[in-house]
Amino acid sequence: MNKKEANLPEVIPTHVAIIMDGNGRWARKRGLPRLAGHRAGVENLRRVIEASVEFGVKYLTIFAFSTENWGRPLEEVRGLMNILEEVIDRELKELHKNGVQLRHLGHLEKLKPELQEKVLQAIELTRDNNRLILNVAWNYGGRDEIVCAFRQIMADGIPPEDVTEELVSQYLFT
């Protein structure tokens, strides 16, 4: 399908960011469990990734699991972690074949060790791909990112008068 057939503008954005929100509400409206909504969101995400590759989007950032999501019911959090693991197992080869480079934004430490390893292996496998950079924000929060950046700046012994916007940006995940 070309841009005209897809009713797309002539200029495609370089970077698209999506907050994956509302999947649970979508499921509830249909009388389904919340996790069914999250799984449907993953299916939609697959189509977004395919279209991004096809139409030349260079960067796609998915805000998938925020640091605040740990406050959800334990069963839902476990289900979301299982979905992440399933997606890596099921989609990684295809993503790699299509030239998608995976990057992670956020903290891996709270994930179970086996899942941390899967994420790191996926990042390593796809690190030289450059058709689409897929940033997956998992266990990510904007405020948390700023706090972590400043903690590291302080740990590195950088005096306050040397802190600039440019320096701070070097310490950010994004």
C-alpha positions as CSV (number, residue, x, y, z in Angstrom):
1,M,0.0,0.0,0.0
2,N,1.4,3.4,-0.9
3,K,1.0,6.6,1.1
4,K,-1.8,7.9,-1.1
5,E,-3.8,4.6,-0.8
6,A,-3.3,4.7,2.9
7,N,-4.5,8.4,3.0
8,L,-1.2,9.4,4.6
9,P,0.4,12.8,4.4
10,E,3.3,13.3,2.0
11,V,5.6,13.9,4.9
12,I,5.8,11.1,7.4
13,P,6.9,12.0,11.0
14,T,10.4,10.9,12.0
15,H,9.3,10.0,15.6
16,V,5.9,8.7,16.8
17,A,5.1,8.2,20.4
18,I,2.2,6.2,21.8
19,I,0.9,5.9,25.3
20,M,-0.7,2.5,25.6
21,D,-3.6,3.6,27.8
22,G,-7.2,2.6,27.8
23,N,-6.9,-1.1,27.0
24,G,-8.4,-2.1,30.3
25,R,-11.3,0.3,29.9
26,W,-11.8,-1.0,26.3
27,A,-12.1,-4.6,27.6
28,R,-14.4,-3.7,30.5
29,K,-16.8,-1.9,28.1
30,R,-17.0,-5.2,26.2
31,G,-17.4,-7.4,29.3
32,L,-13.9,-8.8,29.0
33,P,-11.1,-9.2,31.6
34,R,-8.6,-6.3,31.6
35,L,-5.9,-8.5,30.3
36,A,-7.9,-9.2,27.2
37,G,-7.7,-5.5,26.6
38,H,-4.0,-5.5,27.0
39,R,-3.6,-8.4,24.6
40,A,-5.8,-6.5,22.1
41,G,-3.5,-3.5,22.5
42,V,-0.5,-5.7,21.6
43,E,-2.3,-6.8,18.4
44,N,-2.9,-3.1,17.5
45,L,0.8,-2.4,18.3
46,R,1.9,-5.0,15.9
47,R,0.0,-3.2,13.1
48,V,1.5,0.1,14.2
49,I,5.0,-1.3,14.0
50,E,4.4,-2.9,10.6
51,A,3.0,0.4,9.3
52,S,5.9,2.4,10.8
53,V,8.4,0.2,9.0
54,E,6.5,0.2,5.8
55,F,6.1,4.0,5.7
56,G,9.5,5.0,7.0
57,V,8.9,6.2,10.5
58,K,12.4,6.2,12.0
59,Y,11.5,6.1,15.7
60,L,8.5,4.7,17.5
61,T,8.3,5.1,21.3
62,I,5.8,3.0,23.2
63,F,4.9,4.0,26.7
64,A,3.8,0.5,27.8
65,F,4.2,0.2,31.6
66,S,4.9,3.2,33.8
67,T,6.5,3.1,37.2
68,E,3.0,4.0,38.6
69,N,1.6,0.7,37.1
70,W,3.1,-1.2,39.9
71,G,0.2,0.0,42.0
72,R,-2.3,-2.0,39.9
73,P,-3.6,-5.3,41.3
74,L,-0.9,-8.0,41.6
75,E,-2.7,-10.3,39.2
76,E,-2.8,-7.6,36.5
77,V,0.8,-6.7,36.9
78,R,1.8,-10.4,36.7
79,G,-0.4,-10.7,33.6
80,L,1.3,-7.6,32.0
81,M,4.8,-9.1,32.7
82,N,3.6,-12.4,31.1
83,I,2.4,-10.5,28.1
84,L,5.8,-8.8,27.7
85,E,7.6,-12.1,27.9
86,E,5.1,-13.7,25.4
87,V,5.6,-10.8,23.0
88,I,9.4,-11.1,23.1
89,D,9.1,-14.9,22.5
90,R,6.6,-14.6,19.7
91,E,7.7,-11.4,17.9
92,L,11.4,-11.0,18.2
93,K,12.5,-12.9,15.1
94,E,10.0,-11.0,12.9
95,L,11.1,-7.7,14.4
96,H,14.7,-8.5,13.8
97,K,14.0,-9.7,10.2
98,N,12.2,-6.4,9.5
99,G,15.2,-4.3,10.7
100,V,13.7,-3.2,14.0
101,Q,16.1,-2.2,16.7
102,L,14.7,-2.6,20.2
103,R,15.6,-0.2,23.0
104,H,14.4,-0.2,26.6
105,L,13.6,3.0,28.5
106,G,13.2,2.6,32.3
107,H,14.4,0.2,34.9
108,L,14.9,-3.5,34.4
109,E,15.8,-4.2,38.0
110,K,12.2,-4.8,39.2
111,L,11.5,-7.4,36.5
112,K,12.2,-11.1,37.3
113,P,15.8,-12.0,36.3
114,E,14.6,-14.3,33.4
115,L,12.6,-11.5,31.9
116,Q,15.5,-9.0,32.4
117,E,17.7,-11.4,30.5
118,K,15.2,-11.8,27.6
119,V,14.9,-8.0,27.3
120,L,18.7,-7.7,27.2
121,Q,19.0,-10.5,24.7
122,A,16.4,-8.8,22.4
123,I,18.2,-5.5,22.6
124,E,21.6,-7.2,21.8
125,L,20.1,-9.2,18.9
126,T,18.6,-6.1,17.2
127,R,21.3,-3.5,18.1
128,D,22.6,-3.2,14.6
129,N,19.2,-2.9,13.0
130,N,18.3,0.6,11.7
131,R,15.0,0.5,9.8
132,L,13.0,1.4,12.8
133,I,14.1,2.2,16.4
134,L,11.5,0.9,18.7
135,N,11.8,2.4,22.2
136,V,9.8,0.4,24.7
137,A,9.2,2.4,27.9
138,W,8.7,-0.4,30.5
139,N,8.9,0.5,34.1
140,Y,9.4,4.0,33.1
141,G,8.3,7.3,34.5
142,G,9.3,10.8,33.4
143,R,9.7,12.1,37.0
144,D,11.6,9.0,37.9
145,E,13.9,9.5,35.0
146,I,14.7,13.1,36.1
147,V,15.4,11.9,39.7
148,C,17.7,9.1,38.5
149,A,19.5,11.5,36.2
150,F,20.2,13.9,39.1
151,R,21.2,11.1,41.5
152,Q,23.8,10.0,39.0
153,I,25.0,13.5,38.4
154,M,25.5,13.9,42.1
155,A,27.1,10.5,42.4
156,D,29.5,11.5,39.7
157,G,30.5,14.5,41.8
158,I,29.5,17.1,39.3
159,P,29.2,20.5,41.1
160,P,25.8,22.2,40.8
161,E,27.3,25.2,38.9
162,D,28.4,22.8,36.1
163,V,24.9,21.3,35.6
164,T,23.4,22.4,32.3
165,E,20.5,21.2,30.2
166,E,23.0,19.5,27.9
167,L,24.6,17.7,30.8
168,V,21.3,16.6,32.2
169,S,20.2,15.3,28.8
170,Q,23.3,13.0,28.8
171,Y,22.0,11.3,31.9
172,L,18.4,10.7,30.7
173,F,17.1,7.4,29.4
174,T,15.3,9.2,26.5
